[in-house]
Amino acid sequence: MSRRALAGVAGAAAATVVAGRAFAQQPPAAPPAAPPRPATPPSTITTPPREFGPNAPPNVYFTDPDVLTVDPSFDGLRQPNAPIQRLWTGALWSEGPAWNAQGRYLVWSDIPNNRQLRWIEDNGRVSTFRSPSNNSNGNTFDFQGRQLSCEHLTRRVVRYELDGSATVLADSFQGKKLNSPNDVVAHPDGSYWFTDPPYGGQLYEGTPDVAGGPSNPDGKINPRLGQPPGIGTVAKRELPTNCYRIDPSGRIDLVVTEEQVPDPNGLCFSPDYKTLYVASTGKGPGDTGAGGKGEVYSFTVGTDNKVSNRKLFSDFMIDGIKCGPDGLRCDVFGNVWVSSNAGRNVGYSGVTVWSPEGKLLGRIRLPEICGNVCFGGPKRNRLFMAASQSLYALYVGVQGAGPG
């Protein structure tokens, strides 16, 4: 064999060895790829957080990520595949939602803008319902379909009659001017029960006292600025922060004192009207005491319309976070749905839901502080939530109790 042929054979053998070594050093084949994991729906605590508006992308994969079950019994109260929806935004401080069943619309207050707004179910349109509203706060409808409103500016409770006129139901107690009625509920016996804290005694939501009054002690604030004639000239805080009952005869009775519930705010009855729930919120303008601590108390309502058996329903501490209550409503099973103000604790503002015994059942997380709630819709199975600048809604698996 020639030298050239011998070199060729040797080279081919060497190449075969190198190729074999190279093949032997290749990594083993990768295992088959795992199936993709389902996407996690966005929530108020994801980054970036979800969108809630009418044109937001889909965010519900069977259950809304911001409707949280704490106790398994809550699963029977929530509605699968129902998203939290922001119906409208553009207020300064939303409060007092109330559902008109005959008209199929929701009315609520935008307190600093001195107006009431109306959301109509058939087309989702929002319009100004009443302006000025005298800085109204809480609203409801009674058993005859008449709207009741608590007015901060005029420090009174009014009823809008079916013929279009308005009746002043309460503006004083024992000759002394009310503070700033906050929330009101109707009773089947024809009476109305309301709270009277001092929160309207400030520039943003009403008008301060005249000079020397508790919310204007040095007189440097002019309560007449920007007001109609007669407003801000004589009114000043004269009463403790109490709860009252307006009898069908027109008589006004004291039912819950400031010592029992300081700074009373939202209130509601149980479905059988044998229990009254009252929220006690923070210190208000002109308070000389400690003020409320963000709690809800329950009372037994007697046949004589007197309350007894005061109990702390909840202190609203959840996971170490203070979820301050404000407005509240009961469903037909007696569960209490309470708006939540957790400040900057993202994921804890919205709504908390409690059993009649005071056990936390579930939570609804909103991206804004919630001031008040009500049940509505034709079947009364839609929870409306007035939250800061916006109005939210969520279909639930239960009906609300009572009108309004």
C-alpha positions, 0 to 999 in steps of 0.5 A, spaced: 500 500 500 502 506 498 504 511 503 498 516 500 493 510 501 496 508 508 495 515 510 488 515 507 486 509 511 489 512 518 485 518 517 479 515 516 479 511 522 481 517 526 475 520 524 471 515 525 474 515 532 473 522 533 466 522 531 464 516 535 467 520 541 463 526 539 457 522 539 458 519 545 459 526 549 452 529 546 447 530 552 441 526 553 435 528 549 430 533 553 424 530 557 417 532 553 415 539 555 410 540 561 403 542 559 402 550 560 400 552 567 393 556 566 394 563 567 393 566 574 387 572 573 389 579 575 387 582 582 387 588 586 394 585 589 397 583 582 402 587 579 400 591 575 393 590 578 387 588 574 382 593 570 375 594 573 372 598 567 366 596 562 372 595 557 376 591 561 379 585 559 376 578 561 378 577 568 374 571 571 376 564 570 370 561 573 370 565 580 373 572 581 380 573 584 377 578 588 371 575 591 375 571 597 372 565 601 374 565 608 369 560 611 366 555 606 359 557 607 361 563 603 361 559 597 353 559 597 353 566 597 357 568 592 355 567 584 360 563 580 363 567 574 360 573 576 365 579 575 366 585 580 364 591 575 366 598 575 359 601 573 362 609 573 367 613 576 367 621 577 365 622 584 369 625 589 366 621 595 361 616 593 356 614 599 349 612 600 347 607 594 339 605 594 335 601 589 329 603 587 325 597 585 319 600 581 324 605 577 329 600 576 335 605 578 340 606 583 341 613 586 347 615 590 350 621 593 356 624 591 357 628 598 363 634 596 360 635 589 353 636 593 349 632 588 345 625 587 347 621 581 342 616 578 344 609 574 339 606 570 339 599 569 337 598 562 343 602 559 348 603 564 347 611 563 349 615 569 346 622 570 345 627 575 339 626 579 338 631 584 343 638 585 344 641 589 342 635 594 344 639 601 350 634 601 346 628 602 349 622 605 345 616 606 339 614 602 334 609 602 327 607 600 321 606 604 316 600 604 311 605 600 317 607 595 319 614 597 326 616 597 329 618 604 335 622 604 340 624 610 342 631 609 349 634 612 348 641 610 341 642 613 342 637 618 336 634 617 332 627 614 328 628 608 323 624 605 321 625 597 314 624 596 310 620 590 307 627 588 314 630 587 314 634 594 319 634 600 317 633 607 322 634 613 322 628 617 327 631 623 332 637 623 332 637 631 331 633 638 328 636 644 329 643 641 336 642 639 339 642 632 341 635 629 349 634 628 349 631 620 344 625 619 348 620 616 344 614 614 337 612 615 333 605 614 325 604 614 321 599 619 315 596 617 311 599 622 312 606 618 318 608 623 325 611 620 331 610 624 337 614 623 344 616 625 347 623 627 354 623 627 358 630 626 362 628 619 358 634 616 361 639 620 366 640 615 368 644 609 368 638 604 362 635 606 357 640 609 359 646 613 362 647 619 359 650 626 358 658 626 364 661 630 365 658 637 361 651 635 365 645 637 367 644 629 369 651 629 372 654 636 376 659 634 371 662 629 377 662 623 372 658 618 367 662 615 361 657 614 357 662 610 362 662 604 359 658 597 352 657 601 345 659 600 342 665 604 341 663 611 346 657 611 352 657 616 349 663 620 346 659 626 347 652 626 352 649 631 353 642 634 349 642 640 347 634 641 351 628 642 352 623 637 346 619 638 341 614 634 334 616 633 327 613 631 322 617 627 315 615 629 309 615 624 306 620 628 312 625 627 315 624 634 323 623 635 325 618 640 332 617 642 334 609 641 342 609 642 346 614 645 353 616 644 355 612 650 353 606 647 355 607 640 360 613 639 360 616 632 354 612 629 355 611 622 351 606 618 346 602 620 341 596 618 336 591 621 336 584 621 331 580 616 326 579 622 327 586 625 329 584 631 336 586 631 339 593 630 346 593 627 350 600 628 357 602 625 361 606 630 366 610 626 372 614 627 373 621 631 369 626 628 369 634 627 368 637 634 368 631 638 371 632 645 372 624 647 375 619 643 370 617 638 369 611 635 374 605 634 371 602 627 367 597 630 359 594 629 355 593 635 348 589 635 342 590 639 336 587 640 329 591 638 324 590 643 316 590 641 316 597 645 321 599 640 327 600 645 333 597 644 337 592 649 343 587 650 348 591 646 354 587 644 360 588 640 359 584 633 366 585 630 372 589 631 373 588 624 381 586 625 382 582 619 389 578 618 392 584 623 389 589 618 383 594 621 378 594 616 374 600 618 366 599 617 361 604 614 355 602 611 352 595 612 346 591 609 343 584 611 341 579 606 335 574 607 339 569 611 341 575 616 348 575 614 351 582 614 355 585 608 359 591 611 363 596 607 371 596 608 375 602 609 382 599 610 386 606 608 392 604 604 392 596 606 391 594 598 387 588 598 383 590 604 378 595 602 372 593 599 366 589 603 367 584 608 361 579 609 359 576 616 354 571 619 349 573 624 354 570 630 359 575 627 364 570 624 367 572 618 365 569 611 368 572 605 371 578 603 370 583 596 377 586 594 376 593 591 381 598 588 378 604 592 375 605 599 368 603 600 363 607 603 356 604 603 353 598 600 346 596 598 342 590 594 338 591 588 337 589 581 330 586 579 331 580 583 335 584 589 341 579 588 346 584 585 350 588 590 352 595 589 358 598 592 359 606 593 367 606 593 370 613 593 370 616 586 366 610 583 360 605 583 361 598 583 357 592 582 357 584 583 352 579 582 351 574 588 348 568 590 343 571 595 338 576 595 338 582 600 333 583 605 328 589 606 327 595 601 332 600 599 
